[in-house]
């Protein structure tokens, strides 16, 4: 990410410290001065130097237009075109210099420019504590290399700890990203950047990714990062957060642990769980451990739980897939269901359930080997049942309306099942009632194909399409035990009752 600019600053400060650690305290040496005179008006042992002034101390050369040298305190004040040269690679310039040869503290002020072959640092004041091997500015600084510009109010380099630290309004600009931080650190031995306060990382690329964290690090050698909560990674269509986020910039793979949340803002879908894994190159992600998917609709939301929730995206076809595996249970105010595997695709909003799927819609229980249901903003729109299809609803404690067939198509209005078309091996049992809702009879029908229309949870009309055989029995003529179609099973105990109930384990 921002490795080049940090290393440039470290290189400068390291060079700045060379030489000073190699010599013990010594007197400042005068190399050149056009004019040299004493100035007793300032104090005893004070000399005034003018014109092409050059000092040498502990391996460093110091240049200026004029200076006061204080021999008793072994210090100097330099003015005009100040320049400090360390070796062949480092130059520090400014308007003024205060240097204490005993403490080893050099303070350069006024249009300070510090440069080596790779970078430039500008500030109004820069200090270097030689014995402590610490360089710092505390009145705003700007660091630049070939592609980075870093600014902050304060900046420190601790040589003994091999650490660089920026604080107060840190801003790093790069052609690929922008970082705004309260503080930013760097460990030179491990080439690791440290985030120790509110940090915003904005991508300037087409992905427009934004990262927020308050605690974390970035290993620049291995291109690996870790962010601790609070954190979030936000793209144009999704948001990822967790107690801990790990990301490998080389493989583009990420891991999240503890209170993981992945939100697809464009489709109003949020996935949460204990652990999350993502692969940016393959455009896939999955979440495990108390995994839950929440899909928001206009009037309510669908809550779905499974052992594992998996997401993938086809960028060519512009289709997203949400997959749920093992122990799937979901709850919506007008729709509930259980199965072993479920998929949800966009933009067609089709939910496919397989391996013992059961759906409850209002008073109806729906079963088949495979269920496909289309969801819209205000609830289910239609469904397709494939093989061994069965729809039932409870009339009283021991009587049930039933429809069975090979395949079925169901249609909803305002979340209510209003019609069913049976295709092949159609059978139905429906109870009739008078105006007082007292049961009067039961209609048993067999027909290859049939259509059942309903209104207000009651059968309004049954249309037998091919080779019909129907009989209406008085309510007391046949016992309820003889009015059960093959394959009937009432599974109300499995039905999720609310959001919390989706996490209940089945017996």
N, C-alpha and C positions, 0 to 999 in steps of 0.2 A: 504494500500500500504506500506508506510514506517513508520508506527506508532511506532513500538517497539524501533527503534534506537533513535527517537526524544524524546520519553518519558524517556528513560534511561538518556539522557543528561539533560533533565529538572529535573529529580530526583536528579542527582548529584549536579547541581547548587543550587537547593533548599536547599539541605542538607548543602552545603557549606556556605550558608547565615545564617543558624540557629545559634543562640548563639550570633552572633555579634550584631544583632538588639536588643538583650535582655539586653545588658549592655551599660552604658555610657562609655566615654573615661576613661581608667585606665592605670596604669603603667604595663609594661611587667614584668611578674614574672619569676624568675629563679627557676626551679624545681630541676635541677641537673647539675653538671659539675665536672669532675675529677680535672680540673685545673681552677682556677679563679684568674686573676691578672689584674691590671690596665695597661693601655698602653697610657701614656701621650704623646707619640710621634705622635699619631694620633689626639688627642684632649682631652680637659678636660672632665672628666666624662665618658671616654671610657674604657670598660672592655673587656678583651680577655678571652674567655672560650674555653676549650679544653677537648675532651673526654667525650662521652656519654652526650652531652649537651641536656637539655630539657627545653623549655620555655612553659609558659602557659599565654594565653591572651584571654579574652572574650570567654571562654569555649572551646578553641581549644588548643591542645598540638602540639608543634613544636619541632622536633628532628633534630640533625645534629652532625657532628664530631667536628666542631669548629665554633665560631661565635664572632663577635664584637657587643657588646651591647652599644648603645649610649643613656645614661640615660637622658641627657638634651633634646634630640629630641624625646625620647621614641620610638626608632627604633632599628633595628638590621640588620646585614648582616650575613647570615649563609652559611656554606660551607661543602660539603661532606655528602653524604647520607642524604640529607634533606628529612624530612617526616612531613607532617601535618595530624593530625588525628582529625576527627570531629565525635564524637559519636562512634558507633560500626560498622558503615556501610561504612565509607568513608576514603580513604587513598589517599593522594597526595604526590608524591615523585619527587625528582629532584636532581640536583647537587648543586644548589645555591638558596638562598632565600633573597630577600630584602623586609623587612616588616616595615611599618610605623604605629606605634600604634595609632597615633593621627588621621591621615587621613583614616586609616583602609585599606590601599592599600597593598596587598601582591602580589609579583611578583616572581614566581618560574621559573628558567631557567635550561637548560641542561638536556636532556633525561627526560623530564617531563612525568610522568605517573599518571593519575588520575583514580581511580577505585572504584566501588562499587560492589554489588553482581551481577549486571546485565550487566555492561558495563566497557569499558576501553577507556580512552582518552589519546593520546600521542601527545606531542608537544615539541618544543624547548623552548617555553616561554608561560606561562599562568599567567594572572593577575586577581585579584579579588578586585573590588572596593566595600568595605563593606557598607559604608553609602549610596552609590547609588544602592546597591543590583545589581551590574552588574559584571559578569565574562566574560573574553574575551581572545582570542588569536589572534595574528595578523601576525604570522610568520609560518603558516601552522599547521594544526592539523589533527589527524586521530581518529575517533570515531568508536568503534567496540562493537557489542553485539553478541548474539548467531548466528545471520544470516545476519547481516548488517555491512557494512564498509562504513563510510562516511568520505570524506576528503574535506578540503577547505583551502584556504589561511587564511581566517578570520572567527571567530566565536564569537557570542555575546549572553549573556543571560541577559535580562532585567526583574528582578524579579517583580518590581512594575507594569510593563506593562504585566506581565505574557507572555513574548514573547522571543523566541529564533530566532536568525538570523545568517545565514551563507552567506558568499559572496566570490566572486573571485574564479573561477575554482572549483565550488562545484561538487563533484562526489559521488553518492550513489550507492553502489553495493549490490544487493540482489539476491538470487538464482532465483527469478522470474522476476526481472527487473533491469535496470540500468538507473540512472538519472544523466544527465549532465546539470548543471545550472549555470547561472551567479550569481544568488542569490536564497536563499531558506529560508523561514521563518516558524515559528510555534507558534500558539497561544495556551498556555497551558490550559487556562480555558475552551475553546471550543474544544480543541484537533483538531485544524484546521491547515493544512499546507498551506503556501502562496507561490505562484510563482510570483515573482516581476521582472523578467527579462527573457531573452531568455532561455528556458528550453526544454530539450529533454528527453523524457521518452521512453526507449526501453524495450519491453518485451523480455525475454529470453526463453519464452515458444514456443510451436509449432505454435502459431498464429503470431509470429513475429511482433506484433503491435508496431508502433512508434507514440508517441504523441509529438506535438510541441506546445508550447504556450509562451507568454511573460507576461501574466497576468491572474491569476486565483487562485483557492484554492481547497483543498481536505479536506472534513470533515471526519476525521478518525473514529469518533464514529459511524456515519451513513453510511459510505462508499459511500459518494456522492461527486462529483466533478463538478466544473464549470470552463470553460476556455473561455477567451475573445479573440477577434480577435486582432492580427493575431494568428491563431491556425490551426491545422489540426491533424486528427487521421488517420494514414496510416497503412493498413494491407497489406498482400501479394497481394491482388487483388483489393483493393478499398481505396479511400481517402475521408474523411469527413471533411468539414470545415464550419464555419459560424461565424457571429458576436459574438454569444454566444453559447457555447456547454455545456449541462448538461448531467451527466452520473451517474447512480445509479449502483454501482458495485455489489450490492446484487441481484437486479432484472435483471441486465444486460440490462436495458432500457436507452435510451438516447433521448435527445431533442436538437434541434438546432433552433436558431432564427436569422433572418436577413442574407440575402445573403448566404443562405445555398447551399452547393455544395457537391454532392456525386458522386465520379468518380469510375467506374469499369474499372480499367486499363487493365485487362486481356481481356475485350471485347470492349474496346474503346467506352464506354458509360459514359456520364456525366449527372446527374440530378441536376438542380438548382431550387430554390424557396425561399419563405419567411419563411417557417416553415418546420421542418423535425422531424420525430420521428422514432426510431429504437428499435428493440427487438432482441438482440443477441441470446437468447435462442430459439426463434421461427424463427430466420433467416429471419426477415421481416423488411421493412422500408417503409415510405411513406413521400411525400413532397407535400405541398399545397402552394397556394398564388403565382401567376405568375410562376407556375411550368413549367419547360422546360426540355425535354430530348434531348440530342445531341448524335447521333451515327455516329462516323467517318467511312467513307469508303475510298477507295484508292484515288479517284479523288475529292470527295466532302463529305458533311455531311448531315444527315437527322436531321431536327429540329422539335420537336414535343411539343405541348402545350396541357394541360388538366387542369381541376380544381384540380385534384388530381392524382399524380403519385405514384404507389405502386410497391414495389419490394419484391420478396421472392425467397428463394433458397432451392432446394431439394438436400441435401448433399449426400443422398444415390444414387439417380439417376443422380447426378451431372448435374442438370438442373436449370437454372435461369429463372424467370418469371418477365417481366416488364409489369405492367398493368396501363392503363390510363382510367380515368373515367370522364365523363361529358365534353361536349364541346371540343372534341378532334379535333385538327387541326395540320397538319404537312406539312412541305415543304422540298423538295429535288430538285435539279436542274432539274431532269428528272422524278420526281414523287411528286404528291401532293395529299392530301386527307383530308376528314372530316368524323366524325362519333360521336356517343355518347360514345362508349366503344371500347377499343383496347387492345390487349395483344401481347407481343413479347417474344418468348422463345428462349433460347440458349441450346445446340449448333446448332440446326437446322435452326435458323434464320427465323422462320415463324412468320409473323405478321397477326393477326386475327382481323378483324373489324366487329362490329355488331351494330344494331340499326341505320338504315338510313345511311349506309356507302356510300361514293362517293369517287372514285379515279380518278385522272387525270394523264395520262401518255402521254406526248407529246401532240398530238391533240385529244387524245381519252378520253372520259368520261366513267367511269365504275361504274355500280350500281348493287346491289342485296341485298337480305336480310342479307347475310353473305358473307364476303370476306376473303379468306386466301391467303396471298402472301409470297413467299419465296424470301428473299433478299440475295444477295451475294456482294462481295466487290466492284464490279463495277456497282451495281444497281439491279433492280428486275430481278428475274430469271423466275418465273412462278407464276400463280395465279389460284385459284379455286373460282368460284362464285356459290352460292347455293340459289335457289329459286328466282323467279322473276328477272332473270339476264338481264342486258341491257348494251350494249356498243354503244356509238354514237360518231360521230365527225362532226364538222361543215364544210360544203362545201362552202356556201356563207352566206349572212346575213339571209336567210330564208330557206335554204335547209340543210338537215342533213343526213349523212350515219348512218344506224341503224342496230343493231343486237339484237334480243331478244330471250329468251328461258328459259327453266326451270333452268337448270344448265349449266355452261360453264367452260372450261379450257383454260387459256390463256398462251402464251409462249413469252418470251422476248429475244432479242439479242442486246447486247450493249445498253440496256436501252430502246429499241424500241419494241413495240408490233408487232410480226411478224406472229402469227397465233392464231386462236380461234376455239375451238371445242365446238359446241352446242349439248347438250344432252337433247332432249325432247322439243316439242313445238317450234321448231326453226322457226324464221321469220327474213328476212333481206330486207333492202332497201339500194341499192347502186347506186350512180350516175356514169355514164361513161363519158369519155372525149376523145377528139382527141389529136393528137400530139401537138397541140397548147394549150392544157389544156382547150379547150372550151367544155362546157357540151353538150353532144349529146343525152343522154338517161338516163333512170333510170330503174334498175333491181329490181323487186319485187319478192321475193321467199318465199315459205313456205315449210318446210320439218321437219320431226320429229327430225332428226339429220343432222347436216351440219358441214363443215369445211371451214373456210375462211383463206386464205393465203394472206399476205400483204408484200409490199416492197416499201420503200421510201414513207411511209404514204399513199399509194394507194393500193386498192384491186387488187391483182394479179390474184387470182383464187378463185371461190366459188364451193365447192363440195357438192352436195345434196346427202345424203347417203340413206335416207329411205323415200319413197312415196313423191317424189319431185313435186312441182307445182311452176313454175317460168315463169314470163312474162317480156319482155323488152319493155318499152314504150318510144316513142319519147319524148324528153325533154319538149315539149310544150303541150303534150296530156293531162296530169293530173296536176292540180294545186298542189303546195307544201303542202297545207293544207290537201289534201287527201293522202299524202305520209308520214303520221306520224303513227308509230306503237303504239298500246295501251301501255300506261305506259311511253311514251316518255316525258321527261322533261329536258330542257337544264338549267344547274345550274352553269354556268360559273361565275356568280357573287359571288358564295360561294368559289371559288377556291383561296387558298392562293397564293399571288403573290411573296412573299419573306419571309425571316425569321421573320421580324417584324410583318408581316401580320398574323402570326399564333395566335397572341394575340387578333385579332379583334373578337368582339362578334357578333354572328349571330343575325339577326332580328327575 
